[in-house]
Amino acid sequence: MQREARTVEVMIRRFCQDRHRTHGILCHDCQELLAYAHRRLHHCPFQEHKTTCGECPVHCYTPANREKIREVMRYAGPRMLLSHPILAIAHLLDGLRKPRAKG
């Protein structure tokens, strides 16, 4: 879960830096999206057994936030292979995992 939180943070930071021209800080909208994503991860029913959110059978993001995070991931995901290859590969492998309930 910590790696998933780190991955989403790296993606949002990259997106904000490139698209919103911020340097070292997040714009207000991206700060809100990151806080929202962290809250959703914290309350995920699958916790350590989770797949990536895009492969999850439970859609806990609101439709508007789901679209925002998709835009971020479409942009930042491919770029992570160069800047954060270990996180990117781990995220891809997590997507192959089938979600299962805790316990």
Short mmCIF file of the C-alpha atoms (twelve columns), coordinates in Angstrom:
data_MODEL
# 
_entry.id   MODEL 
# 
loop_
_atom_site.group_PDB 
_atom_site.id 
_atom_site.type_symbol 
_atom_site.label_atom_id 
_atom_site.label_alt_id 
_atom_site.label_comp_id 
_atom_site.label_asym_id 
_atom_site.label_seq_id 
_atom_site.Cartn_x 
_atom_site.Cartn_y 
_atom_site.Cartn_z 
_atom_site.pdbx_PDB_model_num 
ATOM 1   C CA . MET A 1   0.000   0.000   0.000   1 
ATOM 2   C CA . GLN A 2   2.877   2.360   0.705   1 
ATOM 3   C CA . ARG A 3   4.323   1.699   -2.751  1 
ATOM 4   C CA . GLU A 4   0.912   2.297   -4.328  1 
ATOM 5   C CA . ALA A 5   0.638   5.615   -2.468  1 
ATOM 6   C CA . ARG A 6   4.152   6.564   -3.590  1 
ATOM 7   C CA . THR A 7   3.362   5.608   -7.190  1 
ATOM 8   C CA . VAL A 8   0.235   7.741   -7.369  1 
ATOM 9   C CA . GLU A 9   2.117   10.634  -5.788  1 
ATOM 10  C CA . VAL A 10  4.944   10.393  -8.337  1 
ATOM 11  C CA . MET A 11  2.411   10.287  -11.178 1 
ATOM 12  C CA . ILE A 12  0.457   13.294  -9.926  1 
ATOM 13  C CA . ARG A 13  3.657   15.286  -9.301  1 
ATOM 14  C CA . ARG A 14  4.931   14.555  -12.825 1 
ATOM 15  C CA . PHE A 15  1.590   15.450  -14.372 1 
ATOM 16  C CA . CYS A 16  1.331   18.702  -12.400 1 
ATOM 17  C CA . GLN A 17  4.910   19.727  -13.147 1 
ATOM 18  C CA . ASP A 18  4.575   19.116  -16.882 1 
ATOM 19  C CA . ARG A 19  0.974   20.151  -17.479 1 
ATOM 20  C CA . HIS A 20  0.520   22.928  -14.943 1 
ATOM 21  C CA . ARG A 21  4.111   24.195  -15.069 1 
ATOM 22  C CA . THR A 22  4.699   23.880  -11.328 1 
ATOM 23  C CA . HIS A 23  8.179   23.349  -9.923  1 
ATOM 24  C CA . GLY A 24  8.533   21.340  -6.726  1 
ATOM 25  C CA . ILE A 25  5.004   22.074  -5.512  1 
ATOM 26  C CA . LEU A 26  1.566   20.894  -6.562  1 
ATOM 27  C CA . CYS A 27  -1.175  23.200  -7.758  1 
ATOM 28  C CA . HIS A 28  -4.337  23.291  -5.678  1 
ATOM 29  C CA . ASP A 29  -6.255  20.846  -7.916  1 
ATOM 30  C CA . CYS A 30  -3.430  18.308  -7.904  1 
ATOM 31  C CA . GLN A 31  -2.998  18.632  -4.124  1 
ATOM 32  C CA . GLU A 32  -6.686  17.821  -3.728  1 
ATOM 33  C CA . LEU A 33  -6.458  14.867  -6.122  1 
ATOM 34  C CA . LEU A 34  -3.443  13.467  -4.264  1 
ATOM 35  C CA . ALA A 35  -5.169  13.811  -0.875  1 
ATOM 36  C CA . TYR A 36  -8.277  12.153  -2.322  1 
ATOM 37  C CA . ALA A 37  -6.246  9.276   -3.789  1 
ATOM 38  C CA . HIS A 38  -4.470  8.707   -0.474  1 
ATOM 39  C CA . ARG A 39  -7.813  8.653   1.384   1 
ATOM 40  C CA . ARG A 40  -9.211  6.125   -1.085  1 
ATOM 41  C CA . LEU A 41  -6.120  3.916   -0.692  1 
ATOM 42  C CA . HIS A 42  -6.378  4.124   3.087   1 
ATOM 43  C CA . HIS A 43  -9.982  2.874   2.938   1 
ATOM 44  C CA . CYS A 44  -9.433  0.234   0.234   1 
ATOM 45  C CA . PRO A 45  -11.154 -3.019  1.272   1 
ATOM 46  C CA . PHE A 46  -8.412  -5.110  -0.368  1 
ATOM 47  C CA . GLN A 47  -5.440  -3.355  1.295   1 
ATOM 48  C CA . GLU A 48  -2.242  -5.405  0.773   1 
ATOM 49  C CA . HIS A 49  -4.084  -7.813  -1.555  1 
ATOM 50  C CA . LYS A 50  -5.192  -5.112  -3.982  1 
ATOM 51  C CA . THR A 51  -4.585  -4.900  -7.682  1 
ATOM 52  C CA . THR A 52  -4.226  -1.520  -9.393  1 
ATOM 53  C CA . CYS A 53  -7.272  0.709   -9.086  1 
ATOM 54  C CA . GLY A 54  -7.915  0.428   -12.828 1 
ATOM 55  C CA . GLU A 55  -8.294  -3.347  -12.522 1 
ATOM 56  C CA . CYS A 56  -10.292 -3.275  -9.284  1 
ATOM 57  C CA . PRO A 57  -13.903 -4.541  -9.260  1 
ATOM 58  C CA . VAL A 58  -14.804 -1.887  -6.639  1 
ATOM 59  C CA . HIS A 59  -14.854 1.661   -7.982  1 
ATOM 60  C CA . CYS A 60  -14.354 3.818   -4.909  1 
ATOM 61  C CA . TYR A 61  -13.432 7.007   -6.813  1 
ATOM 62  C CA . THR A 62  -16.222 9.391   -7.745  1 
ATOM 63  C CA . PRO A 63  -16.720 9.532   -11.533 1 
ATOM 64  C CA . ALA A 64  -15.129 12.999  -11.769 1 
ATOM 65  C CA . ASN A 65  -12.048 11.968  -9.765  1 
ATOM 66  C CA . ARG A 66  -11.820 8.680   -11.643 1 
ATOM 67  C CA . GLU A 67  -11.546 10.630  -14.893 1 
ATOM 68  C CA . LYS A 68  -8.924  12.979  -13.409 1 
ATOM 69  C CA . ILE A 69  -6.750  10.108  -12.190 1 
ATOM 70  C CA . ARG A 70  -7.096  8.348   -15.561 1 
ATOM 71  C CA . GLU A 71  -5.815  11.484  -17.285 1 
ATOM 72  C CA . VAL A 72  -2.877  11.650  -14.867 1 
ATOM 73  C CA . MET A 73  -2.025  7.972   -15.342 1 
ATOM 74  C CA . ARG A 74  -2.315  8.092   -19.128 1 
ATOM 75  C CA . TYR A 75  0.156   10.962  -19.150 1 
ATOM 76  C CA . ALA A 76  2.560   10.022  -16.350 1 
ATOM 77  C CA . GLY A 77  2.491   6.220   -16.571 1 
ATOM 78  C CA . PRO A 78  4.609   5.826   -19.724 1 
ATOM 79  C CA . ARG A 79  7.017   8.546   -18.553 1 
ATOM 80  C CA . MET A 80  7.619   6.718   -15.284 1 
ATOM 81  C CA . LEU A 81  9.500   3.980   -17.130 1 
ATOM 82  C CA . LEU A 82  12.362  6.441   -17.589 1 
ATOM 83  C CA . SER A 83  12.192  8.409   -14.348 1 
ATOM 84  C CA . HIS A 84  11.042  5.717   -11.864 1 
ATOM 85  C CA . PRO A 85  11.456  2.334   -13.596 1 
ATOM 86  C CA . ILE A 86  11.138  0.192   -10.455 1 
ATOM 87  C CA . LEU A 87  7.874   1.855   -9.402  1 
ATOM 88  C CA . ALA A 88  6.547   1.614   -12.955 1 
ATOM 89  C CA . ILE A 89  7.339   -2.090  -13.285 1 
ATOM 90  C CA . ALA A 90  5.950   -2.858  -9.816  1 
ATOM 91  C CA . HIS A 91  2.755   -1.005  -10.766 1 
ATOM 92  C CA . LEU A 92  2.459   -3.036  -13.966 1 
ATOM 93  C CA . LEU A 93  2.930   -6.268  -12.014 1 
ATOM 94  C CA . ASP A 94  0.313   -5.178  -9.462  1 
ATOM 95  C CA . GLY A 95  -2.119  -4.828  -12.349 1 
ATOM 96  C CA . LEU A 96  -1.737  -8.538  -13.088 1 
ATOM 97  C CA . ARG A 97  -2.768  -9.478  -9.550  1 
ATOM 98  C CA . LYS A 98  -6.359  -10.538 -9.028  1 
ATOM 99  C CA . PRO A 99  -8.000  -8.735  -6.109  1 
ATOM 100 C CA . ARG A 100 -9.098  -10.832 -3.167  1 
ATOM 101 C CA . ALA A 101 -10.656 -9.998  0.147   1 
ATOM 102 C CA . LYS A 102 -8.562  -9.683  3.288   1 
ATOM 103 C CA . GLY A 103 -7.980  -12.722 5.454   1 
# 
